[in-house]
Amino acid sequence: MDWDNARIFLAIQRAGTLRGAAEQLQIDQATVGRRLNAMEKSLGARLFLRTPAGYVATPAGDLAVTAIEKMEQAADQLQRQMQGIDERLCGVVRVAATDTMAKHVLIPAIRQVAADHPAIRVVLTTSTQVSNLTRREADLAVRSVRPTSPDLISRHLTRLAVGLYASKSYLKKRGMPQPGSALAGHDVVVYQRAVYASQFEAICGESIANARVAMEVSSGLMLIEAVAAGLGIGELPTHMADAEPQLVRVWPERHQAYDMWLVLHDDLNRTARVRAVADAIIAAYADLASS
């Protein structure tokens, strides 16, 4: 089976459309459709049903998914193992993190990598979604949850905390909320349910049952911006929010701690360029912890 056709099949199965697969693989949509037709012709089977909602795998397609995912795992493992013996300080390193962590910690780390190793090119992806390191969606990831997969190596970076914040203009207009009131009479800004469902119950240990949800956001930077704009009270990382002059800490004694982890695949642990980027990130978090 042609691996190029097989990986296009997987992209269609995961994206659900030819366009989505094309964007994922960075090729044109016509090529995706042509390769799928070639694969179906070579196998003598229809792999997808074309529905208004997108491409849905047929029973033959479901069988193909199982087989091709094994091919993908083998190909990815070979690539990681080859990278694992690469001692050159050059090439691409893919890093995944949230936008807030990227802005406040990773950008300074990447700037140091660029100064020390200009032949290393970092590809940074910022998202609240967890990147799949096994599928090489990233080589390194900075996460607030420690992974459980035995194939992944995790290093504790630091312990941080979140607190409640509001803008000076908001508090001047609405006043300081009362602890234990479930934020009655106040507006809150929270993450979208798909991103962080528990915030629809409480923020920083305080119920929001009596509050009005004024805005939902999908990223940490937008959460900070919305709170700073006076749209409501929000749960923000203290090391970021304390540096914003227009923000005021609500109930300074109230906080919740969380840990940050650097995660990479075991096969890449000895790749020189990956280690160089990892070391820079570790150093940047050490600076954050000491500041």
C-alpha angles and dihedrals in degrees: 000000000000107000093209090058091044095054090048089052090053092048091053091047091052098040097038094218139064090236093052091049091048092052091047092052095035094234131116122277094239090060091052092053093045093050092048091051090049092051094048090048093050092049095041091227139103107243101184139033111223104225133168088253093053140269114334121190118246120218087269089050091052089055090049092052092058094049096042094048087058088052089049093050091050092047093048092047091051091050093048091048091050090049089047091067094044109116096178119116093219140081136059127324117187116212127187126197143131118282093247093054090045093053099044103034116005099052091059089046093050090047088057091049090052090052095047100035111021092174091066114090116199119209106201121198118189117198142127088234118098110246118228106238093185090061089046095245082141138002094211131022133188109212140170091217122066111232121237099204112116089218092064129079117212129192123193109238105180146313116253135175141220127217138176119272139178134177122262090242092052094050092046089056101036106023130225115311121241117246112247094022094106084241093292113190093017139104123230136198115213141169118269112270092248089057103042113358096179092068088072086067103039144344120216090348095307119115115237093201092120097039130094114239100227097178142003121208137188101213140047094237091055090048091056092045093049093050091046089051090060098251094133149296117311142182107247137171106265095221089059103035095047088062093056108093095203093056128087125200112241112215097353091202091062117087143137123214126222135178130233122216135193109218131191137157116266091235091061098047093100098042106118098218092047091049091049092055092042091052091051091051091048090051092049092053090047088055090049092051092051096046 
